[in-house]
Amino acid sequence: MITLRLNGRALSFPDGITVAVALLQSGQLTFRTSVSGEPRSAVCGMGVCFECRVTIDGKPHSRSCQTLIREGMEIRA
């Protein structure tokens, strides 16, 4: 199991999943808000649409569907 922080909460997930899967498993259905205020989440699941962007370890606009979770990771969605 991997322990990471999601919006300040410590959560554990199985190793080998993406950040997008961890977010969805945690019940986080909205990953970000568009410039017009619309909620956004993972759509394509393969890094093409860029709708799944979150902040990972302080780096904004990281594609959550393309990033595997790792121990101690900090995610803001």
Secondary structure, DSSP 4 states (H G I P E B T S, - for coil): -EEEEETTEEEEE-TT-BHHHHHHHTT----EE-TTS-EE--SSSSSSS-TTEEEETTEEEEEGGG-B--TT-EEE-
